[in-house]
Amino acid sequence: MQLLTKITNFLREVRLEMKKVNWPTRQETFRYTVVVVAASAAVAFFLGGLDVFFQFVLERFVIK
């Protein structure tokens, strides 16, 4: 019985805390998502470029 009381109190506190959260608007969420996707793509292209460069260097000068 004590476990049920603890669970109930926990869920009640979670509900109260969730009401205090400042949720982003739909537009903010979209903007943040675009920023994350663009940053991820930029990092992917950069790392891909490094991979191509090092592959070229290895094939040209190290592996003959």
N, C-alpha and C positions, 0 to 999 in steps of 0.2 A: 504494500500500500504506500509506503514511503517513497518507493521508486516512482510510482505514478504521480505523486505530488511534485517530486523534483522535475519530472518531465513536463508536467503542466506549467510549473513556474518558469522553467526554461523557455518554453514556447511562448508564454505570455511576455517575457522580457524581450525575446527576439522580435515579436510583433511590435512592441513599443519602440525598439531601436530602429526597425525598418521604417517607421513613420518619420523618424528624424533624418533619414537619408535624403540628401539633395540630389535627386535623379536628374540626369541630363535630358535636354529636350531631344526630340526626334532629329532636328537639324544639327544639333551638337554631336549627337551620336554618329550621324552620317559623315560629318566633317572629320571627326576623329578617326573613323574607319578609313576614310580616303587617305588621311595622313599616314596611318599605319601601313596600308597597302603600298603607298608610294615609297615610303621609307624602306619597306621590305624589298620592293622591286629594285630600288637603287643599290641596296647592299648586295642583292643577288647578282646584279649586273657587274658591280665592282669585283666581287669575289670570282665571278665567271671570267672576267677580264684577266684577273691575276692568274687564274688557272690556265687560261690559254697562253699567257705570257710565259709562265714557268714551264709549261709543256713544250713551247717552242725553244726555250733556252736549253732545256734538258735534251731534246732531240737534236738540236743544232750543235751543241758544244760538249755534252757529256756522253750521250749515247750515240755511237757512230756505227 
